[in-house]
Amino acid sequence: MTPQSTTPPTCDQILQQLQEAEVKFLRLQFTDILGTTKNVEVPKSQFAKALNGDVTFDGSAVEGFTRVEESDMLLRPDLGTFLIYPQFSREEGERGKVARLICDVALPDGTPFDGDPRQVLKRQIARAQAMGFEMFVGTEPEFFLFERSPSGVGTTVTHDKAGYFDLAPIDKGERIRREITNKLVEMGFEIEAAHHEVSPGQHEIDFRYAPALETADRIATFKFVVKRVALEYGLLASFLPKPLPGVNGSGMHCHLSLFKGGANAFADPGGEHGLSRTAQQFIAGLLDHAGAMVAITNPLVNSYKRLVPGFEAPVNVAWSTSNRSALIRIPAKRGNSTRAEVRMPDPSCNPYLALAVMLAAGLDGIEQDMEPAPAIQRNIFKMTVREKRHHRVKELPSDLREAVDELEKDDVLRRALGEHVLDHFVEAKRAEWREYNATVHAWELERYLDLI
């Protein structure tokens, strides 16, 4: 199916919808550099002001945004993101309906703020459009459901002991997944699948592909809905990549495709593997920048506990059309469904920055006419070091420090992120690594305390 575009509503149309639905509060939502969703909530009396983009907030209070002496910032709503939240609880119903708009962040003079992650992605989208392309993305976010203690504190006790595609009553999350799905459908999502994942307490809900910016907006909304519904059931929903040892972690596979003139630019029935030259170049760009890209797509110390051999997550920079051990897999469908599945990202990432660096890397592959190494159809996990070297298979950075080092050396991704975002992101991640490295962990005490 060829992607379709929709015309966003006008301010007057939104005001009318707010009035007809008796909405009491409007949330102006944005995302900080580290991917945390923020919002300013305004009452009915301020709806018109909010829609006109005249609401300000203190940027100095937001991670990585700006300095104290230049703190005032504007929230400019993207009218196409308007939606009315479904009722999550009786208490919310009594308070009145709530709607939301996702906003771009601007300086007081109206200039787009360079440190806004949404602007970073929009710059890469504009770059693709200048080349005649539009990127569409489908995602497969995974998460865990954990029990809470009697006092309400989250634990790592899984909600069930089920496994891949199990059914109720073993899969205790079935009812919660259905409610999450229903809430998302109410909000305009087109859900393609929902199921129990490999690990106990682990779940996946997939939504249909969409333009890159819309997908990033949806990921942010999805995470909010999952956590909100879980809370109503007295559970903790966690998007931490590796909350439990010895089992698979949570990823967020991203299915990427470029369209040009309404047709899938990756498809070519006469090309090798049914792929166009554009697809080959895009894949080569992703592989070439993977070592730096991982700092953004897998941004936590914990992310690298998932990226280890033996748990299905990729550690090898390679691509394949037939197995899931490679970083990039080409699913079997062709024609307008031709796409590259990037299996590295995890759901802790900032979706705007993650999609921005993937798009930037792929476009660089096209601009530089890169040629990927031959696709590897074997299980890479079982290849020897010599075999990997022969097939030009590199490994991803093994920890956050190495990944940030690679990011700082990558000029293409540095330009894509911009100086402001790069500097604040690197500073935050260096601090995270230092704090982690200086902490004495339970594993060390258990292993060494009595022995040494």
C-alpha positions in Angstrom: 0.0 0.0 0.0 1.3 3.4 -0.9 1.5 5.8 2.1 -1.1 8.5 2.2 -0.7 12.0 3.6 -3.4 13.9 5.6 -4.1 17.6 5.9 -3.7 18.8 9.5 -6.7 20.6 11.1 -6.8 24.3 11.5 -6.8 26.2 14.9 -10.5 26.9 14.5 -11.3 23.3 13.8 -9.3 22.1 16.9 -11.0 24.7 19.1 -14.4 23.4 17.9 -13.4 19.8 18.6 -12.2 20.8 22.1 -15.5 22.5 22.8 -17.7 19.7 21.4 -15.8 17.1 23.4 -15.9 19.2 26.5 -12.1 19.0 27.0 -10.9 20.7 30.2 -7.2 20.7 29.8 -4.7 20.7 26.8 -1.2 19.3 27.2 1.6 20.9 25.1 4.1 18.1 24.8 7.8 18.1 23.9 10.8 15.9 24.4 14.2 16.8 26.0 17.5 15.7 24.5 17.6 12.5 26.6 14.2 11.4 25.3 12.1 12.3 28.4 8.6 13.5 27.5 7.7 16.8 29.0 4.5 18.9 28.9 2.9 22.2 29.9 -0.8 21.8 30.7 -3.1 24.7 30.1 -6.8 25.1 31.1 -9.7 25.9 28.7 -9.2 29.7 29.1 -5.7 29.4 27.4 -6.6 27.1 24.5 -6.5 29.8 21.8 -3.2 31.2 23.1 -1.7 27.7 23.1 -2.8 27.0 19.6 -1.3 30.2 18.4 2.1 29.1 19.8 2.3 31.8 22.4 2.8 29.6 25.5 6.3 30.0 27.0 8.3 27.7 29.4 11.5 27.9 31.3 14.1 26.1 29.1 16.8 26.3 31.7 14.8 23.7 33.7 14.9 21.1 30.9 17.8 18.7 30.4 20.2 20.1 27.8 18.0 22.9 26.5 19.5 26.2 27.3 21.3 28.4 29.8 19.7 30.3 32.7 20.3 33.7 31.1 18.4 32.7 28.0 15.7 30.6 29.5 12.4 31.7 27.9 11.3 29.4 25.1 8.1 29.0 23.0 6.0 25.9 22.4 4.8 25.9 18.8 2.1 23.1 18.4 2.1 20.8 15.4 -1.7 20.9 14.7 -1.5 17.5 12.9 -0.6 15.8 16.3 -3.9 16.9 18.0 -5.7 14.1 19.8 -8.0 13.7 22.7 -6.8 11.2 25.3 -9.1 8.3 26.2 -10.2 8.0 29.8 -7.7 5.9 31.7 -9.5 5.9 35.1 -12.7 7.0 36.8 -10.8 9.8 38.5 -9.7 11.2 35.2 -13.2 11.1 33.9 -14.4 13.1 36.9 -11.7 15.8 36.2 -12.7 16.1 32.6 -11.2 15.2 29.2 -7.6 15.9 28.3 -6.2 16.6 24.8 -2.7 17.0 23.6 -0.6 18.6 20.9 3.1 17.8 20.3 5.1 20.9 20.0 8.3 22.2 18.3 10.4 24.4 20.6 11.3 27.8 19.4 13.3 30.8 20.7 11.4 34.0 21.8 11.8 35.5 18.3 10.2 32.4 16.7 13.5 30.8 15.4 13.4 27.0 15.7 15.6 25.9 18.7 18.6 23.9 17.6 18.5 21.8 20.7 15.0 20.5 20.1 15.2 16.8 19.1 12.1 17.1 16.9 13.9 19.8 14.9 16.9 17.5 14.5 14.7 14.9 12.8 12.9 17.5 10.7 16.2 18.8 9.4 17.1 15.3 8.1 13.6 14.8 6.7 14.1 18.1 4.8 17.5 16.8 3.6 15.8 13.6 2.3 13.1 15.6 0.6 15.7 17.7 -1.2 17.0 14.4 -2.6 13.4 13.4 -3.6 12.9 10.9 -0.8 10.6 10.4 2.2 11.4 7.9 4.9 8.7 5.7 6.4 9.2 3.7 9.6 7.5 0.9 11.3 8.6 -0.1 14.9 8.4 -3.1 17.1 8.8 -1.7 20.7 9.1 -4.3 23.5 8.6 -3.8 27.2 8.3 -5.7 30.5 5.5 -5.7 33.0 6.6 -6.0 36.6 4.8 -6.4 39.9 4.8 -3.5 42.4 5.4 -3.9 46.1 2.5 -3.4 48.6 3.7 0.2 49.0 3.6 0.7 45.3 7.3 0.6 44.6 8.3 -1.1 41.3 10.1 -4.5 41.5 11.7 -6.9 39.0 9.2 -9.6 39.7 7.7 -10.4 36.3 3.9 -10.3 35.9 3.9 -13.8 34.4 6.2 -16.7 33.5 5.0 -17.0 29.9 7.1 -17.1 26.7 7.0 -16.3 23.0 3.4 -16.2 21.7 1.9 -18.0 24.7 -1.8 -17.7 25.5 -3.7 -17.0 28.7 -3.9 -18.1 31.4 -0.1 -18.6 31.2 0.2 -15.2 29.5 -1.3 -12.9 32.2 -0.6 -9.8 30.2 -3.2 -10.6 27.5 -5.9 -8.4 29.0 -3.5 -5.5 29.6 -2.2 -5.7 26.0 -5.8 -5.6 24.7 -6.6 -2.5 26.8 -3.4 -0.8 25.7 -4.3 -1.6 22.1 -7.8 -0.3 22.5 -6.6 2.9 24.0 -4.1 3.4 21.1 -6.8 2.6 18.5 -9.0 5.3 20.2 -6.1 7.7 19.6 -5.8 6.9 15.9 -3.1 4.2 15.9 -3.3 1.3 13.5 -2.1 -1.7 15.5 -0.7 -4.6 13.4 0.1 -7.1 16.1 0.3 -7.6 19.9 1.8 -10.6 21.6 3.9 -12.0 24.5 7.6 -11.9 23.8 10.4 -14.4 24.6 11.1 -13.5 28.2 8.8 -13.8 31.2 6.8 -10.7 31.6 7.9 -9.3 28.2 5.5 -8.0 25.6 5.4 -6.4 22.1 2.9 -4.2 20.3 3.6 -3.2 16.7 2.0 -0.3 14.9 1.8 0.4 11.2 4.5 2.2 9.4 4.2 6.0 8.9 6.4 9.0 7.9 9.4 9.3 10.2 8.2 12.3 12.2 4.8 10.8 12.8 6.4 7.5 13.9 8.7 9.3 16.4 5.6 11.1 17.8 3.8 7.8 18.1 6.6 6.2 20.0 6.5 8.9 22.6 2.7 8.5 22.9 2.9 4.7 22.9 5.3 4.7 25.9 3.0 7.0 27.9 -0.1 4.9 27.2 1.7 1.6 28.1 2.9 3.0 31.4 -0.5 4.6 32.2 -2.5 1.5 31.6 0.0 -0.6 33.5 -0.4 1.8 36.5 -4.1 1.2 36.5 -3.5 -2.5 36.9 -1.0 -1.9 39.7 1.9 -2.9 37.6 5.2 -1.2 36.4 5.8 -1.1 32.7 9.5 -0.7 31.9 11.2 0.1 28.7 14.7 -0.6 30.2 16.6 -2.6 27.6 17.9 -5.3 30.0 16.1 -5.3 33.4 16.7 -9.0 34.0 19.9 -11.1 33.7 19.9 -14.4 31.7 16.9 -13.6 29.4 16.4 -11.6 26.3 16.3 -7.8 26.6 13.8 -5.4 25.0 14.6 -4.0 21.6 12.8 -1.6 19.3 13.4 -3.0 15.8 12.9 -0.2 13.2 11.7 -1.1 9.6 13.0 1.6 7.3 12.0 2.3 3.7 12.4 5.3 1.3 9.6 6.3 -1.0 10.1 8.4 -4.1 7.2 9.7 -6.3 4.8 7.4 -4.4 6.8 4.3 -5.0 9.1 2.3 -2.8 12.6 3.4 -3.7 14.1 0.2 -2.2 12.3 -2.2 -4.5 13.8 -3.5 -7.8 12.6 -6.9 -9.0 15.7 -7.0 -11.2 18.2 -6.1 -8.5 20.2 -8.5 -6.3 17.9 -9.8 -3.5 15.1 -7.7 -5.2 16.7 -4.5 -3.9 17.4 -1.3 -5.8 20.8 0.4 -5.9 19.3 3.0 -3.6 18.5 0.3 -1.0 22.0 -1.1 -1.3 23.6 2.4 -0.7 21.2 3.1 2.2 22.1 -0.2 3.9 25.8 0.5 3.3 25.4 3.9 5.0 23.7 2.4 8.0 26.5 -0.2 8.4 29.2 2.4 7.9 27.9 4.6 10.7 26.6 1.9 13.0 29.4 2.2 15.6 28.6 5.8 16.1 24.8 5.5 15.6 24.5 3.1 18.5 25.3 5.8 21.0 22.0 7.4 20.1 19.9 4.3 19.3 21.1 2.5 22.5 21.8 5.4 24.9 22.0 3.8 28.3 24.8 2.0 30.2 22.2 -0.8 30.5 21.7 -0.9 26.7 24.9 -2.7 26.3 23.8 -5.5 28.7 21.3 -6.4 25.9 23.8 -6.1 23.1 25.7 -9.3 23.9 25.9 -12.7 22.2 23.3 -15.3 23.0 20.1 -13.3 23.4 19.1 -12.5 19.8 20.2 -8.9 19.9 22.8 -8.0 17.2 26.4 -7.4 18.1 27.8 -7.7 14.5 27.8 -5.0 11.9 26.4 -6.9 8.9 23.3 -7.4 6.9 21.3 -10.4 5.8 18.2 -11.5 3.9 17.6 -14.7 5.8 18.7 -14.6 9.4 18.3 -12.5 12.5 21.8 -12.5 13.8 22.8 -9.5 11.6 22.3 -5.9 12.6 20.2 -5.3 9.5 17.7 -7.9 8.1 15.7 -7.6 4.9 12.3 -9.1 5.4 11.0 -11.4 2.7 8.2 -9.1 1.3 9.1 -7.1 -1.7 7.3 -4.4 -3.8 6.0 -1.6 -1.7 6.8 -3.6 1.4 10.5 -3.7 0.7 12.4 -2.4 3.8 15.4 -2.7 6.0 14.9 -3.9 9.5 17.4 -2.3 11.8 17.5 -4.6 14.9 19.9 -2.6 17.1 17.8 0.2 18.7 16.1 -0.2 22.0 13.1 1.6 23.4 15.1 3.7 25.9 16.3 5.9 23.0 15.0 9.4 22.1 12.9 8.4 19.0 13.5 11.7 17.2 17.3 11.5 17.5 17.4 7.8 16.8 15.4 8.1 13.5 17.4 11.2 12.6 20.8 9.5 12.8 19.5 6.4 11.0 18.2 8.6 8.2 21.4 10.7 8.1 23.5 7.5 7.9 21.4 6.0 5.1 21.4 9.3 3.1 25.2 9.5 3.4 25.4 6.0 1.9 23.4 7.3 -1.1 25.3 10.5 -1.5 28.7 8.7 -1.2 27.5 5.9 -3.5 28.6 3.3 -0.8 28.7 -0.4 -1.5 27.8 -2.7 1.3 29.7 -5.9 2.0 27.9 -9.0 0.6 24.9 -10.1 2.6 25.6 -12.9 5.1 23.1 -15.7 5.1 24.8 -17.8 7.9 24.3 -17.4 11.7 26.9 -14.8 12.5 26.9 -15.8 16.2 28.5 -19.1 15.2 31.2 -17.7 12.9 34.8 -17.7 14.0 36.9 -14.5 14.3 38.7 -15.5 11.1 35.4 -16.0 9.2 34.1 -12.6 10.5 37.3 -10.9 9.4 37.0 -12.6 5.9 33.4 -11.3 5.5 34.3 -7.8 6.8 32.1 -8.2 9.9 32.9 -5.7 12.6 31.4 -5.6 16.1 29.4 -2.8 17.7 31.0 -0.9 20.7 30.8 -3.0 23.8 29.8 -0.3 26.2 28.4 3.3 26.3 31.9 4.9 26.6 33.1 3.3 23.4 29.9 4.2 21.6 30.2 7.9 22.6 33.8 7.9 21.5 32.7 6.6 18.1 29.9 9.2 17.9 32.3 12.1 18.6 34.5 10.9 15.7 31.6 10.6 13.2 31.4 13.9 11.2 28.2 12.9 9.4 26.3 12.2 12.6 27.8 15.2 14.3 26.4 17.5 11.6 23.1 15.7 11.7 22.7 16.2 15.4 24.0 19.7 15.5 26.5 21.2 17.9 24.0 21.9 20.7 22.5 18.5 20.8 25.8 16.7 20.4 27.6 18.6 23.1 24.8 18.2 25.7 24.2 14.6 24.8 27.9 13.7 25.1 28.2 15.6 28.3 25.3 13.7 29.9 26.5 10.3 28.7 30.0 10.9 29.9 28.7 11.7 33.3 26.4 8.7 33.3 29.4 6.4 32.4 31.6 8.0 35.1 28.9 7.5 37.8 28.3 3.9 36.7 32.1 3.2 36.6 32.5 4.6 40.1 29.7 2.6 41.6 30.3 -0.7 43.5 27.8 -3.2 42.1 26.2 -6.2 43.8 28.0 -8.5 41.4 31.4 -7.3 42.5 30.6 -7.9 46.2 29.1 -11.3 45.6 32.1 -12.4 43.5 35.0 -10.9 45.4 34.1 -9.9 48.9 34.8 -13.2 50.6 37.4 -14.3 48.1 39.9 -11.5 48.2 
